[in-house]
Amino acid sequence: MNYSQSFYVKPATHEVVETTVALAADQRPALIGTVVDTNDKPVDAALVTVYRADAPQTPIGALYTDDQGQFAFGPLEPGKLYHVKVFKRTDQIRALEQNT
């Protein structure tokens, strides 16, 4: 079972806002996972992008994995097909100096 809640907050200057969040049951699915390398080591800062299969040119979300290689997307729409792409840059980046 998934649980969720959302709210808005607009604090004033010098104000500390305290709240209690009560999670409610949420039937919408979510996707959680871990990106690992060929040695089963977690991969941090890998880009994970999720697309609806019926709209492959428009991502519905993108994020980078944390230091444990973990990511989470949600909520998703039940019964819809999603395409998930994972990318990790490992090549060296060279700065191009331009003379003006």
Order of alpha helices (4+ residues) and beta strands (2+ residues): beta-beta-beta-beta-beta-beta-beta
